[in-house]
Amino acid sequence: MMRVLAFIFLVVAIAMAYLQLNDHPAWSDFASTVNSQSVSAGQESGVEQPSNPVLKKPPAKPTTVVLQNQIDWLPDTGRPSVHAASLIPLKDGNWRAFWFAGSREGAADVVIQSAVWDGNAKQWGQPSVVLDRESAQQGLGRYISKLGNPVPMRNINGQLQLYFVAVSIGGWAGSSISVMKSDDEGVNWSTPQRLVTTPLLNLSTLVKGSGLLFADGSIGFPVYHEWIGKYGELLRLNPSGQVLDKRRMTSGRGTLQPIVFIDDEKHASAYFRQARSSGAKQIAVSHTADAGRFWHLAPDLPVPNPNAAITGVELGDRTRLMVFNDLEHGRHRLVLAASWPQLNTENASQAMKGNYTPWKVIQVLEDESASQSNPKEEFSYPYMSMNKQGQVFLLYTWNRKRIKSITWDTGNLSAYLRQAQLESTVITEPSVEIKEVK
C-alpha cells in the first residue's frame, strides 16, 4: 500500500510540475528602461557623459585622481552576529538598508533589521526590527526555524518589496522565499507571503542578488538552489510578487547567488559565486540572448573566487563595477573591479558580452593577506546599489560582527574610472563554444 501511495504522490507531483511549466504567460523582453534609467542617472548627476561611450576614445590622461571612499558602519544593535546586508534608494533621496542579526547565523533569535541613511546628514539612523521569527511564523502560518538574506525590490508601480529566506526544517537547503510589501517606504510592512517556486515540497530556493524588470512590468529575480545540486535560476514574478515562471541559469553542482547585467532587451550576462568541490576557483558565467528564457554556459572569468558572494552595478556610461573576494581560499581580501564597453568591429552587431574589456581590479577595499591572525578577518556578502543621481553604495559584512558601508561620490568615481580605463590594457575575448542550458 505504501508503494502505491508513493507512486500516486509521484504522479500527482509530476502532473503539477507539468501544469506549472505549461501555464505561463508569454515571455517578455527585459525592460528597455533598465538602460535608459541607467543613462539618465549619469546625466542627472551633472557629470559629463560621452554621447556614445562604446565608440568614444578615452580622453587624455588626467591628473592623478584618488578614489574617495566615505566609510561608515550600520548601527550596532548589540547582537553578536550580523550578515547578508542589502539596500535600496528611497523616493526622498535617502537609502534603506536591511540585514539579519542574532547570536549566530541560523539561530532562533535572528531578526531582520533595517536602518535609513540620511543623505543630508550623511549618517545612518537608528535601526528597527522588520521581522522576527515569531512574526514570520504567525504571518506565514507555518513553523519557522530561521530567517536570512533580505533583498529589497521596487516593482513597476513603485511599491517597495522585501524578499527574504525562511527555513522550516533543516539547513539553508530547506529554504523558501517569502515577500513583504510596504507602501510607505519601509515604515510599515504587510503580512509576509510565501512564494511557491516549485510544486514539489517548495524547498531550497534562496535569494541574494538584486532583481530586475521586464518590459511587461513583471519582476525578474536571480535566485539559487542548493539541495542536491547547486545552480542558479531566474524567477519571473508579477508586480505583486507571485511566481509566473522560472528558468534554469546554470546546471550542475557548483554555482550559487547569481547577479545579472542587462545588455539590451534581449541580452544579459550572469555571474555566479562558484561552489565547486573541485576544479577552477573562478567566477562562473552564463549569457542569454532571449531575455532570460534560456541561458548559455560560458567560460569562467579568469578571476579567483573562493566560494564567496559577488555583487555589481552598471553606471550611466555603461561601465560595470563588481566587488568580490579575489582569492581562491578565504574571504580576507575584498576588491572593486571595473569593465568598460569597447568597440569591437568584428562583434559590433553581437551581444554586448563580447564588447566589454576584461575585468580590472581598480581598488583594494580590504586586505588581511599579510595578517598573522588565525583565522583572519572576514569581508563577505557585498551588495551594491545605485540611485538616479549615479551615487553608488556598497554594504558588506565585516568579520561577521558589523556591517560596513562605503559611498562613492559620482564625480570622483567617474574621474577615477576614466583614469583607470586609460591605464588598462584592452584585450578582446577569444571566441568560445558555449552550451545551452534549458
JODA-V189586 format. One record per pair of residues at least 12 apart in sequence whose C-alpha atoms are under 6 Angstrom apart, sorted by the first residue. I is the first residue (numbers start at 1). GAP is how many residues later the second one is. D is the distance in Angstrom with one decimal. If there is no record, write none. Layout:
i | gap | d
I | GAP | D
I | GAP | D
This chain:
i | gap | d
17 | 182 | 5.7
29 | 185 | 5.8
29 | 186 | 5.6
29 | 236 | 5.3
29 | 237 | 6.0
29 | 262 | 5.1
30 | 184 | 4.2
30 | 185 | 5.4
30 | 235 | 4.6
30 | 261 | 5.6
31 | 182 | 5.6
31 | 183 | 4.3
31 | 184 | 3.8
32 | 233 | 5.8
38 | 278 | 4.7
39 | 277 | 4.0
41 | 275 | 5.8
41 | 347 | 4.4
41 | 348 | 5.0
41 | 349 | 5.1
42 | 274 | 4.5
42 | 348 | 5.3
44 | 345 | 5.6
45 | 344 | 4.6
45 | 345 | 6.0
53 | 264 | 5.9
54 | 287 | 5.2
54 | 288 | 5.1
54 | 289 | 5.7
55 | 288 | 5.7
65 | 351 | 5.6
67 | 349 | 6.0
69 | 338 | 5.9
69 | 339 | 5.6
70 | 336 | 5.5
70 | 337 | 5.1
71 | 334 | 5.8
71 | 335 | 4.7
72 | 333 | 5.1
73 | 330 | 5.9
73 | 331 | 4.6
73 | 332 | 5.6
74 | 329 | 5.5
79 | 23 | 5.3
80 | 23 | 5.2
81 | 20 | 5.6
81 | 21 | 5.4
81 | 22 | 5.6
81 | 23 | 5.1
81 | 319 | 5.5
81 | 320 | 5.1
82 | 18 | 5.7
82 | 19 | 4.3
82 | 318 | 5.5
82 | 319 | 5.6
83 | 17 | 5.7
83 | 314 | 5.6
84 | 15 | 5.5
84 | 65 | 5.4
84 | 297 | 5.8
85 | 13 | 5.5
85 | 14 | 4.2
86 | 12 | 5.3
86 | 65 | 5.9
86 | 297 | 5.6
89 | 298 | 5.7
94 | 23 | 5.6
94 | 24 | 5.4
94 | 25 | 5.2
95 | 21 | 5.6
95 | 22 | 5.0
96 | 19 | 5.8
96 | 20 | 4.4
97 | 17 | 5.4
97 | 18 | 5.4
98 | 15 | 5.6
98 | 16 | 4.4
99 | 13 | 5.7
99 | 14 | 5.5
100 | 12 | 4.4
100 | 13 | 5.9
106 | 40 | 5.3
108 | 38 | 5.7
111 | 20 | 5.8
111 | 21 | 4.5
112 | 17 | 6.0
112 | 18 | 5.5
112 | 19 | 5.2
113 | 15 | 5.6
113 | 16 | 4.4
113 | 17 | 5.3
114 | 13 | 5.5
114 | 14 | 5.4
115 | 12 | 4.6
139 | 52 | 5.4
139 | 53 | 5.6
143 | 25 | 5.5
144 | 23 | 5.7
144 | 24 | 4.4
145 | 22 | 5.6
145 | 23 | 5.1
146 | 20 | 5.9
146 | 21 | 5.4
147 | 18 | 5.8
147 | 19 | 4.6
148 | 17 | 5.0
149 | 15 | 5.4
149 | 16 | 5.6
150 | 13 | 5.7
150 | 14 | 4.2
151 | 12 | 5.2
155 | 84 | 5.6
156 | 61 | 5.4
159 | 24 | 5.8
160 | 21 | 5.9
160 | 22 | 5.3
161 | 19 | 5.7
161 | 20 | 4.4
162 | 17 | 5.5
162 | 18 | 5.2
163 | 15 | 5.7
163 | 16 | 4.4
164 | 13 | 5.6
164 | 14 | 5.6
165 | 12 | 4.8
165 | 41 | 6.0
173 | 31 | 4.7
173 | 53 | 5.4
173 | 54 | 4.9
174 | 29 | 5.1
174 | 30 | 4.8
175 | 28 | 5.6
175 | 29 | 4.6
175 | 30 | 5.8
176 | 27 | 5.6
176 | 28 | 5.9
176 | 29 | 5.1
177 | 18 | 5.6
178 | 15 | 5.3
178 | 16 | 4.1
178 | 17 | 5.4
179 | 13 | 5.4
179 | 14 | 5.4
180 | 12 | 4.7
204 | 21 | 5.4
204 | 23 | 5.8
205 | 19 | 5.7
205 | 20 | 5.0
206 | 17 | 5.6
206 | 18 | 5.4
207 | 16 | 4.6
208 | 49 | 5.7
209 | 50 | 5.3
218 | 19 | 5.6
218 | 20 | 4.6
218 | 21 | 5.5
219 | 17 | 5.6
219 | 18 | 4.9
220 | 15 | 5.6
220 | 16 | 4.7
221 | 13 | 5.6
221 | 14 | 5.0
222 | 12 | 4.6
222 | 36 | 5.8
224 | 32 | 5.6
224 | 33 | 5.8
229 | 24 | 4.5
230 | 23 | 4.2
230 | 24 | 5.4
230 | 25 | 5.6
231 | 19 | 5.4
231 | 20 | 5.6
231 | 24 | 4.8
231 | 25 | 5.7
232 | 17 | 5.1
232 | 18 | 5.4
232 | 24 | 5.8
233 | 14 | 5.5
233 | 15 | 4.5
233 | 16 | 4.9
234 | 12 | 5.4
234 | 13 | 5.2
249 | 46 | 5.3
254 | 20 | 5.6
254 | 21 | 4.4
254 | 22 | 4.3
255 | 17 | 5.8
255 | 18 | 5.8
255 | 19 | 4.7
255 | 20 | 5.4
256 | 16 | 5.7
256 | 17 | 5.1
257 | 15 | 5.8
257 | 16 | 5.8
258 | 13 | 5.5
258 | 14 | 4.5
259 | 12 | 5.5
263 | 89 | 5.7
266 | 23 | 5.3
266 | 24 | 4.8
266 | 25 | 4.3
267 | 21 | 5.4
267 | 22 | 4.5
267 | 24 | 5.8
268 | 19 | 5.8
268 | 20 | 5.4
269 | 17 | 6.0
269 | 18 | 4.6
270 | 15 | 5.7
270 | 16 | 5.1
271 | 13 | 5.7
271 | 14 | 4.7
272 | 12 | 5.0
273 | 34 | 5.8
273 | 35 | 5.7
273 | 36 | 5.3
274 | 33 | 5.0
275 | 32 | 5.0
281 | 23 | 5.6
281 | 24 | 5.3
281 | 47 | 5.5
282 | 21 | 5.3
282 | 22 | 4.4
282 | 23 | 4.7
283 | 17 | 5.6
283 | 18 | 5.4
283 | 22 | 5.6
284 | 16 | 4.5
285 | 13 | 5.4
285 | 15 | 5.5
286 | 12 | 5.3
294 | 144 | 5.8
295 | 141 | 6.0
295 | 142 | 5.3
296 | 139 | 5.3
296 | 140 | 4.2
296 | 141 | 5.5
297 | 137 | 5.6
297 | 138 | 5.2
298 | 136 | 5.4
304 | 22 | 4.9
304 | 23 | 5.1
304 | 24 | 5.3
305 | 21 | 5.7
305 | 22 | 5.6
305 | 23 | 5.4
306 | 21 | 5.7
306 | 22 | 4.4
306 | 23 | 4.7
309 | 72 | 5.1
310 | 13 | 5.9
310 | 14 | 4.8
311 | 12 | 5.5
311 | 71 | 5.9
311 | 72 | 5.3
312 | 72 | 5.9
319 | 20 | 6.0
319 | 21 | 4.8
320 | 18 | 5.5
320 | 19 | 5.2
321 | 16 | 5.7
321 | 17 | 4.5
322 | 14 | 5.9
322 | 15 | 5.2
323 | 12 | 5.6
323 | 13 | 4.6
331 | 47 | 5.1
331 | 48 | 5.7
332 | 35 | 6.0
332 | 36 | 5.3
332 | 45 | 5.7
332 | 46 | 4.9
332 | 47 | 5.8
333 | 33 | 5.2
333 | 34 | 4.3
334 | 31 | 5.4
334 | 32 | 5.0
335 | 28 | 5.9
335 | 29 | 4.4
335 | 30 | 5.2
336 | 25 | 5.8
336 | 26 | 5.9
336 | 27 | 5.2
337 | 23 | 5.2
337 | 24 | 4.0
337 | 25 | 5.3
338 | 21 | 5.5
338 | 22 | 5.4
339 | 18 | 5.4
339 | 19 | 6.0
339 | 20 | 4.8
340 | 16 | 5.5
340 | 17 | 5.3
341 | 14 | 5.9
341 | 15 | 4.4
342 | 13 | 5.4
342 | 14 | 5.4
357 | 69 | 5.7
377 | 22 | 5.2
378 | 21 | 4.4
379 | 18 | 5.6
379 | 19 | 5.0
379 | 20 | 6.0
380 | 16 | 5.8
380 | 17 | 5.1
381 | 15 | 5.5
382 | 13 | 5.6
382 | 14 | 4.2
383 | 12 | 5.3
390 | 20 | 5.7
391 | 18 | 5.9
391 | 19 | 5.2
392 | 15 | 6.0
392 | 16 | 5.5
393 | 13 | 5.9
393 | 14 | 4.7
394 | 12 | 5.1
